[in-house]
Amino acid sequence: MALQITKTKGVFYIKGKLNSTTVRSFITYFEHFILRNKNTTINLNEMKEIDLDGLRAIKKLMGMALKQKKIFSAIGYKAEHI
């Protein structure tokens, strides 16, 4: 399953796999929102898979947000595998 991103009430819902084949588009997509918004929240509840590259991508976006004095949050209580 490819990576799907939807937005509802200000929260981005990530569905599918965040791995080495999808991280580049994931980073590009969220860099835009981090730069233009004060707060960006992603929900990982529907993730099917995340590998080390996916975790590094989330870490990179968090670091970028910190440098820009913005907030980037990753939430999800059903994603025990992460």
N, C-alpha and C positions, 0 to 999 in steps of 0.2 A: 504494500500500500504506500502510495506517495504521501508526502507531507501536505496536510490540509490546514489552513489557518482561517478561522472565522472570528468575527468580532461581535460581541453582544454586550451592551451596557458598559462599554469601556474596557472590557476584558477580552483578550485574545485567547481563543481556544485552539490548542494544538492537537491535531489528530494524525496518527500514523507513525512513521519512523523518522527519528532525527539521528541520522548517521552520516558517515563520510560522503555519501552521495547527495544528501539534502542540506548539509550545513551551510554551504555557500549561499544558497538562495535564502535560507533562514536568517543568516546574519545580515545580508543586504536588505531584506524586507524590514527587519526591526531597527537597523541603524537609522533609517528614515524616520521612524516614529519616535525614537529616543531623542533625536536632534530637534524635532519639532514639537514635542510634548513634554510636559513636566513629569508626568507619571505614565509608565507603561507596565501593564500587568499581563503575564501569560499564565494560563491554566494548563497543567500537564496531565489532568485526570484521564484523558483519552489517548495518551501515548501508548503505542504498541511496543515500541523499542526505542532505546537511546543508547548509543555507544559512547566511547571516550571522546570522540570528536564532537558529539552532540553536547556533552557536558562542558567541553572546552568552549564551545560556541556560546553557551549560556554564560559562562564565566567571563568571556570576552565582552559580551554585551553589558554585563553588570559593571565591569571595569570602565567601559566607555561611558556608561551613565554616570558613574561616580566622578569621572573627570569633567563631565559637563554639568555637574551638580544637579543631576536628574535622578529619578527613582525608576529602577527596573526591578520588578518583582516576579518571581516564579513561584506559583502556588499549585497545590494539588494534594489531596489527601487520599486518593485512591491509587496513586502510582507507587505502590510498595516496591516494585522492581527497580525504581529509580533511586 
